[in-house]
Amino acid sequence: MNSKQVVLITGSSTGFGRLFTETLARKGHTVFATMRDPGGRNAKNVSEIRALAEKDSLPIHILEMDVTDDASVGRAVDAAVAKAGRIDVAINNAGYFLSGLEEAVTTEQARHLMDTNFLGPVRVNRAVLPHMRRQRSGVLMHISSGAGRVILPSGGFYCASKFALEALAEAYSYELAAQGIESVILEPGQYETPVFGNTVKAADEARTTTYGAVREIPAKVNAALSSTAGNAQDVADAVLRIIETPAGEKQLRYIVSPQDFGLNEINALSKRVQTSVLEAFGLADDTKFRKGKAVGSV
Ligand SMILES: NC(=O)c1ccc[n+]([C@@H]2O[C@H](COP(=O)([O-])OP(=O)(O)OC[C@H]3O[C@@H](n4cnc5c(N)ncnc54)[C@H](OP(=O)(O)O)[C@@H]3O)[C@@H](O)[C@H]2O)c1
């Protein structure tokens, strides 16, 4: 594979996605920075990114993509492939935090969260995979969270969305390895981005008020997260290191966090258990990475 890669990123208007865009483009990778409504609510972000790309001659292309909309995802992926001829890395980054006691989260709020944080990556992966399978290479990257491995009260639905993402990303890694495609999961801890300001609150306040002292948990969790948040550039640097790691040598999971909660232990144990599950089902060989070897045709 050419060492300069073609990378498609979701949710590139702010936060991690914006930093990934700049960080990867500065290293010469071609970035398709996708976002919702580039001509409207994100117009200011677009003009800032374009001005930077022009000033420093960075290979950044902005495309519209709403990850909750199949047609929008399809159009952006088609446009990227038409321009660059390939997609080497798809970074599933778009997402948001939903905070509040679980009983106070409405089904509509839960549905929208899953539609973005979980079904968003489903749509993107389904759109890019035929191209990666044709190329016989590629990386699906999933921006999960520490909360994709441990559970915070008042973050149950967010955790559920990231646990779901982790399960899907891991299953993809087993199924795609034989075709030279890697699926990786990045589990960031708490980092300073607009995520805290963009947090959606559980809507059914009447339920919350009946919980006594427990109703203070969401505020306590949010205060603890935002007061210990690290520098988001650390996450962008980790993404750069991962995508520049040679094919077949990447890990399934990476943790980058300002605080050590012991997540490495969970991941190490999970890896051992998963290895024995795959062996028990006679799947160890089928799920091994094979460079550039196509199985079946697209
Ligand atoms: N910051 C942290 O502490 C932290 C820790 C662990 C994991 N994460 C994860 O990191 C990812 C990025 O979050 P962030 O911290 O960078 O926060 P952020 O600045 O709020 O970024 C979230 C991005 O997702 C986009 N987005 C939301 N819904 C979308 C949709 N339907 N279609 C396309 N884009 C959509 C937003 O776009 P708009 O501008 O259009 O709203 C925004 O660009 C999220 O998945 C989050 O769960 C963050």
The ligand as a Gaussian input file, in Angstrom:
#p B3LYP/6-31G(d) Opt

LIG

0 1
 N      -14.285000      13.935000      23.827000
 C      -14.328000      12.867000      24.562000
 O      -14.043000      12.899000      25.767000
 C      -14.662000      11.535000      23.945000
 C      -14.265000      10.371000      24.619000
 C      -14.537000       9.140000      24.071000
 C      -15.169000       9.059000      22.838000
 N      -15.562000      10.204000      22.199000
 C      -16.222000      10.048000      20.899000
 O      -15.502000      10.793000      19.942000
 C      -16.354000      11.114000      18.848000
 C      -16.189000      12.595000      18.496000
 O      -16.621000      13.370000      19.586000
 P      -15.888000      14.725000      20.008000
 O      -15.411000      14.537000      21.388000
 O      -14.940000      15.157000      18.974000
 O      -17.160000      15.718000      20.125000
 P      -17.760000      16.815000      19.109000
 O      -16.790000      17.915000      18.911000
 O      -19.114000      17.117000      19.640000
 O      -17.849000      16.042000      17.737000
 C      -18.921000      15.227000      17.376000
 C      -19.022000      15.272000      15.882000
 O      -20.031000      14.330000      15.466000
 C      -20.801000      15.001000      14.504000
 N      -22.129000      14.418000      14.324000
 C      -23.118000      14.257000      15.228000
 N      -24.190000      13.692000      14.639000
 C      -23.872000      13.513000      13.331000
 C      -24.543000      12.996000      12.201000
 N      -25.804000      12.551000      12.281000
 N      -23.884000      12.939000      11.008000
 C      -22.628000      13.402000      10.899000
 N      -21.939000      13.926000      11.932000
 C      -22.558000      13.984000      13.126000
 C      -20.871000      16.452000      14.943000
 O      -21.241000      17.222000      13.818000
 P      -22.136000      18.568000      13.841000
 O      -21.122000      19.665000      13.876000
 O      -22.895000      18.536000      12.572000
 O      -23.006000      18.498000      15.066000
 C      -19.421000      16.649000      15.357000
 O      -18.611000      16.934000      14.260000
 C      -17.783000      10.737000      19.291000
 O      -18.126000       9.489000      18.714000
 C      -17.644000      10.577000      20.799000
 O      -18.575000       9.659000      21.323000
 C      -15.313000      11.430000      22.718000

